[in-house]
Amino acid sequence: MYASKISPWAIADTLEELVSLAWTTFIGSDIVRVDARDIGPQVVCASISISGPSCATVLFFADPALARWATSIVLDSPAEDLDDADIHDVLGEIVNIIGGNVKGVVSDGEQEWALSLPVVSNAMQSAPGSRPAALISFVAEAGTMGCQILEHG
């Protein structure tokens, strides 16, 4: 008999709740979960790594129009006045909120866990050698976004 090992990072339903909470609290608009979608080649992607007894990277990504629209709301500034640094700051904060909450979900309180600083780029990021543990997609008022957990090791 073989015992299957369930990944602590396979938390798509919990991830849905955490992304929804972060988005609606920070941006103030509703999002709806949809079947996994390819956003396309143009994307703004924010990542954050969680390390501890097991390790993972959380990716939060959005089409550029949605990222710009959300940043405009957060900064209360016209979308045309925003630059990449503004958009990266906002998406970095969103992934930081999501990552911190994911860390809280998977940590057992007995072992040490750490959260990296966010990394944001105008391209989809990856974590070589990792495997997908959870992937969810959403639609919002201004576009499409997603969140993925990549498990390491």
C-alpha positions as a printed Julia matrix, in Angstrom:
153×3 Matrix{Float64}:
   0.0    0.0     0.0
   1.25   3.44   -0.94
   0.43   6.49    1.1
  -0.22   9.57   -0.98
   1.23  12.79    0.24
  -1.16  15.68   -0.15
   0.6   18.95   -0.73
   0.0   21.61    1.93
  -0.05  24.09   -0.96
  -3.01  22.48   -2.82
  -5.46  25.0    -1.4
  -7.3   26.39   -4.43
 -10.56  27.03   -2.56
  -8.77  28.75    0.31
  -6.65  30.69   -2.18
  -9.87  31.88   -3.84
 -11.07  33.29   -0.51
  -7.71  34.96    0.2
  -7.45  36.58   -3.23
 -11.07  37.74   -3.06
 -10.52  39.22    0.4
  -7.3   41.01   -0.62
  -8.81  42.35   -3.84
 -12.13  43.54   -2.45
 -10.49  45.1     0.6
  -7.64  46.81   -1.26
  -9.32  47.64   -4.58
 -12.94  47.78   -3.48
 -14.5   45.94   -6.41
 -15.92  42.46   -6.73
 -14.3   39.6    -8.6
 -15.78  36.33   -9.83
 -13.88  33.04  -10.05
 -13.91  31.46  -13.49
 -12.34  28.41  -15.1
  -8.58  28.76  -15.55
  -7.83  31.26  -18.3
  -4.79  32.22  -20.28
  -4.5   35.97  -19.86
  -2.25  36.2   -22.89
   1.32  37.27  -23.5
   0.9   40.74  -21.96
   0.7   40.43  -18.18
   1.82  42.13  -15.01
   2.98  39.48  -12.54
   3.84  39.81   -8.85
   5.45  36.97   -6.92
   6.36  36.26   -3.34
   8.1   33.22   -1.87
   7.18  31.4     1.3
   9.78  29.23    2.98
   9.61  26.9     5.95
   9.28  23.14    6.32
   8.13  23.29    2.68
   8.48  26.1     0.19
   6.35  27.72   -2.49
   6.02  30.8    -4.66
   2.73  32.67   -4.95
   2.14  34.38   -8.3
  -0.56  37.03   -8.69
  -0.99  38.21  -12.27
  -3.34  40.45  -14.22
  -3.78  41.75  -17.7
  -2.16  45.2   -17.96
  -5.47  47.05  -18.38
  -6.81  45.58  -15.14
  -3.55  46.27  -13.29
  -3.63  49.91  -14.44
  -7.33  50.28  -13.57
  -6.82  48.84  -10.06
  -3.79  51.07   -9.46
  -5.81  54.1   -10.54
  -8.41  53.26   -7.89
  -5.87  52.66   -5.11
  -3.84  55.79   -5.84
  -6.9   57.9    -6.75
  -5.09  59.03   -9.85
  -6.04  59.06  -13.54
  -4.9   55.86  -15.28
  -3.0   57.82  -17.93
  -0.86  59.46  -15.21
   0.43  56.12  -13.87
   3.76  54.54  -14.67
   5.05  50.99  -14.25
   6.46  51.77  -10.79
   3.0   52.74   -9.54
   1.42  49.59  -10.96
   4.21  47.41   -9.6
   3.82  48.91   -6.12
   0.11  48.11   -6.01
   0.42  44.57   -7.39
   3.36  43.97   -5.06
   1.22  44.95   -2.11
  -1.62  42.68   -3.25
   0.69  39.65   -3.56
   2.22  40.54   -0.19
  -1.24  40.42    1.42
  -2.11  37.15   -0.33
   1.28  35.59    0.47
   1.1   36.56    4.13
  -2.33  35.0     4.43
  -1.25  31.83    2.59
   1.7   31.56    4.99
  -0.74  31.8     7.88
  -2.87  29.01    6.41
  -0.03  26.53    5.85
   2.06  27.29    8.93
   1.59  25.12   11.98
   2.72  27.72   14.5
   5.51  25.47   15.73
   8.09  25.86   12.98
   9.62  28.99   11.53
   8.23  30.32    8.24
   9.42  33.3     6.2
   8.01  35.51    3.48
  10.24  37.14    0.86
   9.84  40.61   -0.55
   7.56  40.84   -3.6
   9.0   40.85   -7.12
   6.91  42.44   -9.87
   7.49  42.38  -13.62
   5.75  43.08  -16.91
   5.99  39.4   -17.85
   4.82  36.11  -16.45
   7.25  34.77  -13.88
   8.17  31.18  -13.16
   9.96  29.17  -10.51
  12.17  26.6   -12.25
  11.92  23.15  -10.71
   8.57  23.89   -9.11
   5.24  22.22   -9.73
   1.77  23.8    -9.76
  -0.19  23.19   -6.56
  -3.1   25.6    -7.04
  -4.31  27.82   -9.88
  -7.35  30.07   -9.95
  -8.63  32.72  -12.35
 -11.0   35.63  -11.88
 -12.76  38.27  -13.91
 -13.16  41.76  -12.55
 -14.83  44.88  -13.81
 -11.82  45.81  -15.95
 -10.25  42.5   -16.97
  -8.85  39.12  -16.0
  -6.48  38.06  -13.24
  -5.17  34.88  -11.68
  -3.23  33.48   -8.78
  -1.06  30.41   -8.66
   0.95  28.57   -6.03
   4.08  26.83   -7.27
   5.46  24.25   -4.83
   9.22  23.77   -4.58
  11.07  20.58   -3.77
